[in-house]
Amino acid sequence: MDLAFLLHALIPSWASVGILATFFTYLAIVGSILPGKVVSGVILQDGTRLHYRCNGLLSLVVLVGLLGIGAKMNYISPTVISDRGLELLSTILAFSFLVTLVLYAAGCKSSNQVSSLKPHLTGSLIHDWWFGIQLNPQCMGIDLKFFFVRAGMMGWLLINLSVLARSIQDSTVSRSMILYQLFCGLYILDYFVYEEYMTSTWDIIAERLGFMLVFGDLVWIPFTFSIQGWWLLSNKPELTTAAVIANCFVFLMGYLVFRGANKQKHVFKKNPKALIWGKPPKVIGGKLLASGFWGVARHCNYLGDLLLALSFSLPCGISSPIPYFYPVYLLILLIWRERRDEARCALKYKEVWAEYCRLVPWRILPYFY
């Protein structure tokens, strides 16, 4: 791929604009009308709380079903995303810049004092644009933060399915491609099965919606998390049976830690007296859970996330560092984020956090970090 071809492929087209507009329109409509469990968010500073319709799994199943029917009837090409990957990337990047400028302008003009919409201005344009001004901005009744992360996760699966369709079309399907698609597919489906757990994560309850989150949801998640699939289109590493078994073990361990830790945290926030591993939870200062995975490491869920990211790359073998961009990036991100979280928690909980750190000294990986 020469530079001229790359630059031409990156130019947004009306076709890519139409694809994304159709995708977002679909999500906005079905997210509002399809049935789903309505989950109450955490109580905000002013005592209010938001409510989320968790119908992402049904929305995803309907979408994949419609696309499958469309492909079967030759209305759409199953490889349309893989064929237009770079122009879709540049289009969604441009959209991310545009929407965050609109969010910045709307936030600056807002006088709303409700916690979810109250503007937080530092006086620095770059800082406020990057980190956001409002906690949960909405558009036509749609919570944009929840909407964008849903779009990103679905987009990741759609990219993978289109890459798989291209691999089938080119007769290059390998054991590595099957493993990668299987692990990512299970992870994404699990996300939507437990979509309500997202409502108690730090991104939803504490991060304001700025370029950092919008770019992360709409660009970074779907397009960098799928690098391994793109790489496998033109590479076919040979995996031994032992390597396949080891890869499955890494994925399983990562999933158990990741899902287990997040589930314990979510259940604890809903019911602080719920049993953890069959025992009453140990709580520090009446606020911080120190049982289960959260008694092993203060950010044990990050360990699970890292193992899962590694399992997505291991099917590509070790001949190239390119497929390992995601786990390496995630390691750097989560260490930075863990440090940021620790500083916030120390400020928020003060001596309660100090006691928790004494009781649980390990940050992510027990006996190592």
C-alpha angles and dihedrals in degrees: 000000000000124000095254092054091046093051092047091049090053094058109107115239134200087248091059090046089052093049093052094042090052091048094050092043091052092050093048093051101042092040088061101041109030116092118255143147112284108222126194115229125223119292109267127218094271093049095257125120135197126232125222129201103219101202096128095119093053090044090052095047092049091047095050089045092052092047091049091052091046092051092046091053091045093243091125135017116244088217096052092110096046089046092053100031099129097044090047088051093053092043095053090044090055089047090052091054092047097047093047091051088053090048090050093050093045091048093051091052096043119109094178112132098194108118094240093053104025109125118240109199124181096181092246111111094201094047094047093045092047099044097027135237104239128049100218112008115185138205119202090341094310117126099230096202093056090041095053096048089050090050091050095051092046090046090055091055093046091052090050093049091050091049089050090050090052090049091051091046091051093043091237100122108142138180087257093055091049092050093047093048092046095051095045092044092052092046093051093045089050089053091057095041087057096031091134089067088067089069091070098046124111093249092059101039102036116013118088117226110258138130092293094064098033093051091043093051101040104030112017100044100048100034104038098034087058096052091106092058093050090048092051090056090073101025131060113192118190114237123197121222089251090054091051092051092047090049091051090050092053090050093048094049091046092049094048092051096041098046094036094053095045092046092051091050093048094047091047092054091051095041117012091191097055114123118259114206088345095306135094109268121257108231126192115217091345090286115066125067112226099172134091114005089347089062090054099053133352092236101026091147088067089060090056091048091052093049090050091049089051091050090056090057102039093076086067093064122221102285094103136030092214097087089051094061091099099053092042091049091045092052091054092044095049094048089051091045093047090054090048092048092048091054092049093047092048089054094044102042100026111179092010089061091047089054091049090052091052091050095043106031098172119089104196113334116040115239091005112055 
